[in-house]
Amino acid sequence: MNDPALNNADLGDSPQPVAAIAAMEKLGQSFLDARKSIGRVIFGQNQVIEETLITLLAGGHLLLIGVPGLGKTRLVETLGTVFGLEERRVQFTPDLMPADILGSEVLEESETGKRSFRFIEGPVFCQLLMADEINRASPRTQSALLQAMQEHRVSVAGQYYALPKPFHVLATQNPLEQEGTYPLPEAQLDRFFMQVDVEYPDIEAEREILAATSGELDETPERIFTADSLLDAQKLVRKVPVGDSVTEAILTLVRQGRPETTTYKEVREKVSWGPGPRASQALMLGVRARAVIEGRLAPSIDDVLALAHPILRHRMALSFAARAEGTTLDEIIDLLAGDIA
């Protein structure tokens, strides 16, 4: 496998480059098998599947935006099977309290009459948590989940409890019904590795969906990974070399999206706040993961362009005037991407 991006990059701190290359190629094949296994159940969402796999390989959390009925819940269930992860689902509602997802302490009395508190774990103690319609929960509950996402631990009654490894949150939002919702604060949006927009399937995919769900055909996804092998993969992907040209492309893309550092008049006038350093970090990890999944030894600028939208769109905000004019963030990101294409 010959990749020109290796010309100005080394293999990280691996003492055996040949062994590292073999491991990366094997990992790429495993993710190809995982994609095929997921594709037996999820139809017509190839880009969503790819971006979800990139997020898991990078060790991040995912925000799925789409109307009901597009297979978001099914996707999480399938990922749990393919990656051998314990998965749970929480339907977020305005009356959901932090204890409902984190857990709580209960007072117990032993046979000898001694009383003590025992912590009962909530549904967040899993490896793959689906937070369904996350914006329907109150800010108090959202902040509790934010701590779990960022620190991989929760605090209950002054005690810290570590979450299982790996730990990933796949949250969903309905873009249509916004009545009675609590928009996620910018700090929590920034914790999501990507925001993936789930679109309607094309006619061929919808035909497959009809055949698979209304007849006798019932495909079961195959387990490809275990929790431990996914953790090993997440460590390996951080050793993928990144060339100087790709690093500069990431820095240019992110910094041009900030009104304070951009050279674009449109960004200064239409963007109220731009992506922070976490966007650069996400792009650096994301391009590494995408290269591995596609069977390449190092990322290219094409990987940066492919991940610009899902990684930046929830880390930027338009001004009121820009929204009134009908400007979209995708248009701004396209403008920025043209600078590095």
C-alpha positions in Angstrom: 0.0 0.0 0.0 1.7 3.2 -1.2 0.4 6.5 0.1 2.1 9.8 -0.9 1.1 11.3 2.5 3.8 9.1 4.1 6.6 11.0 2.3 6.6 13.8 5.0 5.4 11.8 8.0 6.7 9.0 10.2 4.8 6.3 12.0 4.5 8.1 15.4 6.3 6.4 18.3 5.9 2.9 17.1 9.3 1.0 17.4 8.3 -1.4 14.5 6.9 0.5 11.5 6.2 -2.7 9.6 4.2 -4.2 12.4 2.3 -0.9 12.8 1.5 -0.8 9.1 0.2 -4.4 9.3 -1.9 -3.6 12.3 -3.4 -0.6 10.5 -4.2 -2.6 7.4 -5.9 -5.3 9.6 -7.9 -2.7 11.4 -9.0 -1.2 8.1 -10.3 -4.6 7.0 -12.1 -5.1 10.3 -13.9 -1.9 9.9 -14.8 -2.8 6.3 -16.4 -6.0 7.7 -18.2 -3.9 10.3 -19.6 -1.6 7.7 -20.8 -4.6 5.7 -22.4 -6.1 8.8 -24.2 -2.8 9.6 -25.3 -2.5 6.0 -27.3 -5.7 6.3 -29.6 -4.0 8.7 -29.3 -0.3 7.9 -30.2 0.6 4.3 -29.3 3.7 2.3 -27.4 5.5 5.0 -23.8 4.9 3.8 -22.5 8.3 4.8 -24.2 8.2 8.2 -22.7 4.7 8.8 -19.2 5.9 7.8 -19.3 9.0 9.9 -20.6 7.0 12.9 -17.7 4.5 12.5 -15.2 7.3 12.3 -16.7 8.8 15.6 -16.4 5.4 17.4 -12.9 4.8 16.1 -11.9 8.3 17.3 -13.4 7.7 20.7 -16.0 10.5 20.4 -19.8 11.1 20.9 -22.2 11.6 18.1 -25.3 13.9 17.6 -27.8 12.6 15.0 -30.2 15.1 13.6 -33.2 13.6 11.7 -37.0 13.2 11.7 -38.5 10.1 13.3 -38.4 6.8 11.5 -35.0 7.0 9.7 -33.4 4.2 11.7 -31.5 6.1 14.3 -32.5 3.8 17.2 -31.9 0.7 15.0 -28.4 2.0 14.2 -27.5 2.2 17.9 -28.8 -1.3 18.5 -26.8 -2.6 15.5 -23.6 -0.9 16.6 -24.0 -2.5 20.1 -24.1 -5.9 18.4 -21.3 -5.4 15.8 -18.9 -3.9 18.4 -19.8 -6.1 21.3 -20.9 -3.2 23.5 -23.5 -3.0 26.2 -26.0 -0.5 24.9 -28.9 1.2 26.6 -31.5 3.8 25.5 -33.0 6.7 27.4 -36.0 8.6 26.1 -35.4 12.2 27.3 -38.4 14.1 28.5 -38.8 17.5 30.4 -39.5 15.7 33.7 -36.4 13.5 33.5 -34.1 14.1 36.5 -30.3 13.6 36.7 -30.8 10.6 39.0 -32.9 8.9 36.3 -29.8 8.6 34.1 -26.9 8.7 36.6 -28.4 6.5 39.4 -29.0 7.2 43.1 -28.2 6.1 46.6 -30.8 4.1 48.6 -30.9 3.4 52.3 -30.7 -0.3 53.1 -31.0 -2.1 56.4 -29.1 -5.3 57.1 -30.3 -8.3 59.0 -28.4 -7.0 62.1 -30.3 -3.7 61.9 -27.3 -1.7 60.5 -28.3 0.9 58.0 -26.1 2.1 55.1 -26.4 3.7 51.7 -25.9 1.7 48.5 -25.5 3.3 45.1 -27.7 1.9 42.3 -26.3 2.6 38.9 -28.4 4.4 36.3 -28.6 3.6 32.5 -25.5 5.8 31.9 -23.4 3.0 33.2 -23.1 1.3 29.8 -20.7 1.4 26.8 -23.1 2.8 24.2 -25.8 5.2 25.4 -28.6 6.4 23.1 -29.9 9.7 24.4 -33.2 9.9 22.4 -34.4 13.5 21.8 -31.7 14.9 24.1 -33.0 18.5 23.7 -36.2 17.6 25.5 -34.4 17.2 28.8 -34.1 20.1 31.3 -30.7 21.9 31.5 -30.1 20.3 34.9 -30.3 16.8 33.3 -28.3 17.9 30.3 -25.5 19.2 32.5 -25.3 15.8 34.3 -24.9 14.0 31.0 -22.3 16.6 29.9 -20.1 15.7 32.9 -20.4 12.0 31.9 -19.5 12.7 28.3 -16.5 14.9 29.2 -15.0 13.1 32.2 -16.3 9.6 31.7 -17.4 9.5 35.3 -20.4 10.8 37.3 -20.7 12.5 40.7 -23.5 11.3 43.1 -23.7 12.4 46.7 -20.2 13.7 46.7 -18.7 10.4 45.3 -17.3 9.8 41.9 -18.1 6.6 40.0 -16.2 5.7 36.8 -18.1 4.8 33.7 -17.3 1.6 31.7 -14.7 1.8 28.9 -15.3 2.5 26.1 -18.1 5.0 26.7 -20.0 6.7 23.8 -23.1 8.8 23.7 -25.2 8.8 20.5 -27.8 11.5 20.9 -30.7 12.3 18.6 -32.7 15.4 17.9 -35.8 16.0 15.9 -35.2 19.1 13.7 -38.9 19.7 13.2 -40.7 19.7 16.5 -39.0 22.3 18.8 -41.9 23.1 21.2 -41.1 22.3 24.8 -37.4 21.7 24.1 -34.3 23.0 25.7 -31.6 23.8 23.1 -28.3 22.3 24.0 -25.8 24.9 25.2 -22.7 25.6 23.1 -20.4 23.9 25.7 -22.3 20.6 25.4 -22.6 20.8 21.6 -18.8 21.1 21.5 -18.5 17.8 23.3 -20.0 16.0 20.4 -17.4 14.8 18.0 -19.7 15.2 15.0 -23.2 16.3 14.1 -24.6 14.0 11.5 -27.7 15.0 9.5 -29.8 11.9 8.7 -31.6 12.3 5.4 -34.5 10.3 3.9 -33.4 7.2 2.0 -33.4 7.0 -1.8 -36.0 4.9 -3.5 -33.8 1.8 -3.8 -32.9 1.9 -0.1 -36.6 2.4 0.8 -37.5 -0.7 -1.3 -34.9 -2.7 0.7 -36.4 -1.4 3.9 -39.9 -2.6 2.9 -38.6 -6.0 2.0 -36.6 -6.4 5.2 -39.2 -5.1 7.6 -42.5 -6.3 6.2 -41.6 -9.8 5.0 -39.8 -12.9 6.3 -36.3 -11.5 5.7 -34.6 -10.8 9.0 -30.9 -10.1 8.9 -28.9 -10.3 12.1 -25.7 -8.3 12.2 -22.4 -10.1 12.8 -20.2 -9.3 15.8 -16.9 -8.0 14.5 -15.3 -6.3 17.5 -15.2 -6.6 21.3 -15.0 -3.7 23.7 -11.3 -4.4 24.3 -10.5 -4.6 20.6 -12.3 -1.3 20.0 -10.2 0.3 22.8 -7.0 -1.1 21.1 -8.2 0.3 17.8 -8.8 3.8 19.3 -5.2 3.7 20.6 -3.8 2.6 17.3 -5.5 5.3 15.3 -3.7 8.0 17.3 -0.4 6.6 15.8 -1.5 7.2 12.2 0.9 9.8 10.7 -0.4 13.1 9.6 1.5 15.1 7.0 2.3 18.8 7.4 0.0 19.7 4.5 -3.0 18.1 6.2 -2.2 19.8 9.5 -2.0 23.2 7.8 -5.3 22.5 6.0 -7.0 21.8 9.4 -5.6 25.0 11.0 -6.5 27.1 8.0 -10.1 25.7 7.9 -10.7 26.2 11.6 -9.1 29.6 11.9 -10.8 31.0 8.8 -14.1 30.1 10.5 -13.5 32.5 13.4 -14.6 36.1 12.9 -11.5 37.3 14.9 -8.9 35.5 12.6 -10.6 35.1 9.2 -9.8 36.9 6.0 -13.3 36.4 4.7 -15.6 39.4 4.9 -18.6 37.0 4.8 -17.4 35.2 8.0 -16.8 38.5 9.8 -20.3 39.7 8.9 -22.3 36.6 9.2 -20.7 34.3 11.9 -21.3 35.3 15.5 -18.8 32.7 16.9 -16.6 30.2 15.3 -15.0 26.8 16.0 -12.6 26.5 19.0 -9.5 24.3 19.3 -11.6 21.2 20.0 -12.7 21.4 16.3 -9.1 21.2 15.3 -8.5 18.2 17.6 -11.6 16.5 16.2 -10.5 17.0 12.7 -7.0 15.7 13.4 -8.5 12.5 15.0 -11.2 12.3 12.4 -8.9 12.3 9.3 -6.8 9.6 10.9 -9.8 7.4 11.6 -11.2 8.0 8.1 -7.9 7.0 6.5 -7.8 3.8 8.4 -11.4 2.9 7.7 -10.7 3.4 4.0 -7.6 1.3 4.0 -5.0 4.1 3.7 -1.9 4.5 5.9 -2.2 8.3 6.2 -4.9 11.0 5.7 -5.1 13.5 2.9 -6.7 16.9 2.4 -9.7 15.1 0.9 -10.3 13.7 4.4 -10.4 17.2 5.8 -12.9 18.3 3.2 -15.1 15.2 3.8 -15.3 15.9 7.6 -15.5 19.6 7.5 -19.3 19.8 7.6 -20.1 17.2 10.3 -17.3 18.5 12.6 -17.8 22.2 12.2 -21.6 22.7 11.7 -22.4 22.4 15.4 -19.4 24.5 16.5 -20.4 27.6 14.7 -23.3 30.0 14.9 -24.7 32.5 12.4 -25.6 36.0 13.4 -29.3 37.0 13.5 -28.9 39.1 10.3 -27.4 36.2 8.4 -30.2 33.8 9.5 -32.8 36.5 8.4 -31.2 36.6 5.0 -31.4 32.8 4.7 -27.7 32.1 4.9 -26.9 28.6 6.1 -23.8 27.3 7.9 -23.2 24.7 5.2 -22.7 27.6 2.8 -20.2 29.2 5.1 -18.3 25.9 5.5 -18.3 25.4 1.7 -16.7 28.8 1.4 -14.0 27.8 4.0 -13.4 24.4 2.3 -12.8 26.1 -1.0 -9.8 27.8 0.6 -8.0 24.4 1.1 -9.4 22.3 -1.8 
